[in-house]
């Protein structure tokens, strides 16, 4: 006798009587042979991703136990779609019903017609919220993280894989958190370009850290100009990976700490005009490390211009980064607590997660393919 496998199904409808299509699909799932219906989330309203002209969706997630194979279950889902009038036109066209096989036990499957886990699960808050309601400790078999952790990385947003602009991986964190070390290691593993903050070439920074506040605006503008030079669409190639040891959005954190009220007002005007010239990150990696540990590392590496940095300044920077992270809506954000950038196994594992987020072709197995049909 075949063993039961737990599977999760995403349901979506944005044509006709959307709620009835969801209810009818759930009823057909309940009646499916060789399958035990476990539970389903309440249908929720969602916006069509990337196409405001499309009608909104009704979405739900269902949990099943089945003795069918993933391929057999996938075929049954297509049969239900057909029975409920699904018309298969262009990929992102509106549909009466869409049923996606999100997860099938701990299996990782790559095929011409089926990819499991569904390659968009980790980018969709509405799907992850549904999975969290059914089983928050459910583990994504490729990323090795719970759906609870994956949902937190999206901060309530839904994202699509980046294909039409540079795939920028921005590493952020307090001074001394290990950003540059990690960026170098990731660039080597991912065989991509690395961009580093222009600390050593900024002629104003040592004087600012030494207490000369009159040069703080000059220093911040120097950094802002270097961001535009390093991360503009002209400097980076669309579709290509690049790792930076900073996130451009951090500029306002430093500006608020270092500039006077008059300097800050002027800086914000300049920042508002120049920030659109900088590519948005495709992934944000935040290194969270205690200010005390960061200060220890700063003292240890003994860069002359950093020796005036004190614990209170690092605590203020930490608070600024935490506010940035709490409000972050730009792209998925991976938070790493006390991450050891010198631990090669940990860095290798992180690089695999990063590639899964920023490379649409990666599913965790060779020769990855994406599903041709998608609710999410």
FENBELRA-V606797 format. One record per pair of residues at least 24 apart in sequence whose ideal C-beta (glycine too) atoms are under 8 Angstrom apart, sorted by the first residue. I is the first residue (numbers start at 1). GAP is how many residues later the second one is. If there is no record, write none. Layout:
# FENBELRA-V606797
I:GAP
I:GAP
This chain:
# FENBELRA-V606797
1:66
2:65
3:64
4:32
4:61
4:62
4:63
5:60
5:61
5:62
5:99
5:100
5:102
6:32
6:57
6:58
6:59
6:99
7:56
7:57
7:58
7:59
7:63
7:66
7:94
7:95
7:96
7:97
7:98
8:53
8:54
8:55
8:56
8:93
8:94
8:95
8:123
8:126
8:130
9:52
9:53
9:54
9:55
9:68
9:90
9:91
9:92
9:93
10:49
10:50
10:51
10:88
10:89
10:90
10:92
10:108
10:117
10:120
10:365
10:366
11:29
11:32
11:48
11:49
11:50
11:51
11:86
11:87
11:88
11:364
12:34
12:45
12:46
12:47
12:83
12:85
12:86
12:88
12:363
12:364
13:44
13:45
13:82
13:83
13:84
13:85
14:34
14:40
14:41
14:42
14:43
14:44
14:80
14:81
15:40
15:79
15:80
15:81
16:80
18:39
18:40
19:24
19:39
21:37
21:63
21:75
21:76
22:36
22:38
22:75
24:60
24:73
25:55
25:59
25:72
25:74
26:34
26:36
28:52
28:55
28:56
29:33
29:35
29:51
32:32
32:34
32:44
34:32
34:33
34:34
35:29
35:30
35:31
35:32
35:33
35:38
36:28
36:29
36:30
37:25
37:27
38:24
38:25
38:26
38:27
38:96
39:24
39:95
41:88
41:89
41:92
41:93
44:82
44:85
44:86
46:80
46:112
48:44
48:46
49:75
49:109
49:111
49:327
50:42
50:110
51:41
54:38
54:40
55:39
57:318
59:67
59:68
59:71
59:316
60:70
61:41
61:66
61:69
61:70
61:72
61:73
63:71
63:72
70:31
70:34
70:37
70:39
70:44
70:46
71:40
71:42
71:43
73:28
73:31
74:27
74:39
74:40
77:24
88:285
91:281
91:282
91:283
92:282
98:275
98:276
98:277
99:276
100:271
100:273
100:274
100:275
100:276
102:25
102:29
103:28
103:35
103:37
103:38
105:36
106:33
106:35
107:34
108:33
108:34
108:255
108:256
108:257
109:256
110:253
110:255
110:256
110:257
110:258
110:259
111:258
112:257
113:258
113:259
114:257
115:248
115:253
115:254
115:255
115:256
117:24
117:25
117:246
118:253
118:256
118:258
119:241
119:244
119:249
119:251
119:252
120:40
120:41
120:254
120:256
121:29
121:255
122:28
122:31
122:210
122:234
122:235
123:31
123:35
123:36
123:37
123:38
123:209
123:234
123:253
124:30
124:34
124:35
124:252
125:26
125:29
125:30
125:31
125:32
125:33
126:32
126:250
127:249
128:26
141:223
142:214
142:221
142:222
143:210
143:213
144:205
144:209
145:208
152:183
153:179
153:180
153:181
153:182
154:178
155:173
155:174
155:178
156:173
157:172
159:172
159:173
161:197
161:198
161:199
162:120
162:169
162:196
163:76
163:197
164:74
164:75
165:68
165:73
165:74
165:114
165:115
165:117
166:67
166:70
166:71
166:72
166:73
166:74
166:75
166:76
166:113
166:116
167:72
167:73
167:74
167:75
167:115
167:116
167:191
167:192
168:63
168:68
168:74
168:76
168:111
168:112
168:113
168:114
168:115
169:72
169:73
169:74
169:75
169:112
169:113
169:114
169:116
169:185
169:189
170:74
170:76
170:77
170:78
170:111
170:113
170:114
170:115
171:72
171:73
171:74
171:75
171:76
171:114
171:116
172:74
172:75
172:78
172:112
172:113
172:114
172:115
172:149
172:152
173:113
173:114
173:115
173:116
173:148
174:113
174:115
174:117
174:120
174:140
174:143
174:144
174:147
175:119
175:123
175:131
175:134
175:139
175:142
176:113
176:117
176:118
176:119
176:120
176:121
176:122
176:125
176:138
177:110
177:111
177:112
177:117
178:109
178:111
178:119
178:161
178:163
179:66
179:67
179:108
180:65
181:160
181:161
182:63
182:103
182:105
182:157
182:159
182:165
183:60
183:61
183:62
185:156
185:159
185:162
186:57
186:161
186:164
186:165
186:168
187:56
189:158
189:159
189:162
190:51
190:53
190:161
190:164
190:165
192:48
192:49
192:50
192:51
193:43
193:47
193:48
193:49
193:50
194:48
194:49
194:50
194:51
195:35
195:36
195:47
195:48
195:49
195:50
196:48
196:49
197:26
197:29
197:47
197:48
197:49
198:24
198:25
198:28
198:32
199:106
201:25
202:24
205:100
206:98
206:99
208:50
209:96
209:97
209:99
209:100
210:95
210:98
211:97
213:45
213:47
216:42
216:43
216:44
216:47
217:42
217:46
217:49
217:50
219:39
220:31
220:34
220:35
220:38
220:39
220:47
221:46
221:49
223:28
223:31
224:27
224:43
224:46
224:47
224:50
225:49
227:24
227:47
227:51
228:46
228:49
228:50
231:47
231:48
232:45
232:46
232:47
233:46
236:43
241:117
241:118
244:37
247:34
247:37
247:77
248:27
248:30
248:33
249:75
249:81
250:70
250:71
250:74
251:24
253:64
253:67
253:68
253:70
253:71
254:63
254:66
256:64
257:56
257:59
257:60
257:63
280:50
280:51
281:49
281:50
282:49
282:75
282:76
283:48
283:49
283:50
283:51
283:71
283:74
283:75
284:44
284:46
284:47
284:48
284:49
284:50
285:48
285:49
285:51
285:65
285:69
286:35
286:39
286:47
286:48
286:49
286:50
287:49
287:52
287:54
288:33
288:47
288:48
288:49
288:50
289:49
289:50
290:48
291:24
291:26
291:27
293:45
332:25
